[in-house]
Amino acid sequence: MVWETLTDHLEVVYGAALALVIVVLLTPAVGGMARMLGVVDSPGTRRVNRGSVPRLGGLALFFGIFVPALAFLSLGRETKGLLLGMAVATTVGAIDDFRGLVWWEKLGGQIAAAAIPTGFGIWVHRFTFPILGVHALPEWVGIPLTILWIVAIMNMVNFLDGLDGLAAGVCAISGGTFCVIALSLGRPDTAILAAIVFGACVGFLRHNFYPARIFMGDSGALLLGFTLGALAVQGLLKTAAVATLLFPLLVLAVPIIDTSFVVAKRIKYGQPVYAADMTHLHHRFLNIGFSQRRAALTMWGWCAILAGAALATRFIHPHAHGDWQAGPTLAVALIGALALGASIYMVYLLEIVKLANPRIRRREAEARAAAERRTA
């Protein structure tokens, strides 16, 4: 069904391909401009790069998404809201990359960007609750919830952007998965934009995978977070049923889990939620001896398994026509067990083992002491 739909909407393929080409060709020029302007990340206590690397890669991602979107999307009301919001999100991130913003300035810019698509009709209008059925959501509930969701995803992608290629790879997997699901739901515009995000991220990985020659910076992280968050609302959550609610939660589970752990730990120790630290999942991988490349690939694999679970939820129907079928039921159970097992293993590896293993605790203490000496 998806393949037939894809052949009916070749703009999905063309959009992804054009986005990939634009980003691959434009990124080196953006990197050179960033170096001339001095917008570079130097090695530091939280930086894992060994040399100075230009950021602002988000500008290449922006044009790689914006141009194909203009070419292949129908420029209706919702599309205009998405494109305008993308421009504001990228601008806020670029300003932060250039001169830095205090947390409330950055948050205000994120809220402004997230509010734009709601003004163009992209917000959760109704929701299907178990047992209670379908209920319409008033604007004063649906719009704030939509803004909160988009801002949360923007920050989650930003938090995740700590290893070469990590955020771009996770966003590529998420974009590709959203594209397939949106096609199956008969939402071609959402599928096209998701495919464009996929193509842009794959193109950016040409320059961003370890060892990275450029970082996406806040301009790229906020752009991708905004776009994925808004796509989830437009294509899946706008008239959400319980099943469709699971799709974005599964596809975006890795940044959601990462942010949840970090925020919970900061609250536990009385630290500001917006303060930077080295407690993210990718930092934990490095602390237990993973290389940057291995850590990024491991997290990509985890994200891909969860995305596979989302696709299985969509396409495998064990209770078709009212009768339970052994084959599909077993397939869904196995895929679900794999996704759950992978997540439990990651949490065990990164959260439990490090607390129970004196060698890992000692290594982390030595790393913190070395960081403190560098800043002294």
Secondary structure, 3 states (H helix, E strand, C coil): CHHHHHHHCCHHHHHHHHHHHHHHHHHHHHHHHHHHHCCEECCCCCCCCCCCEECCHHHHHHHHHHHHHHHHCCCCHHHHHHHHHHHHHHHHHHHHHHHCCCHHHHHHHHHHHHHHHHHCCCCCCEEEECCCEEEECCHHHHHHHHHHHHHHHHHHHHHHCCCCCHHHHHHHHHHHHHHHHHHHCCCHHHHHHHHHHHHHHHHHHHHHCCCCCCCCHHHHHHHHHHHHHHHHHHHHHCEECHHHHHHHHHHCHHHHHHHHHHHHHHHHCCCCCCCCCCCCHHHHHHHCCCCHHHHHHHHHHHHHHHHHHHHHHHHCCCCHHHCCCHHHHHHHHHHHHHHHHHHHHHHHHHHHHHHHCHHHHHHHHHHHHHHHHHHC
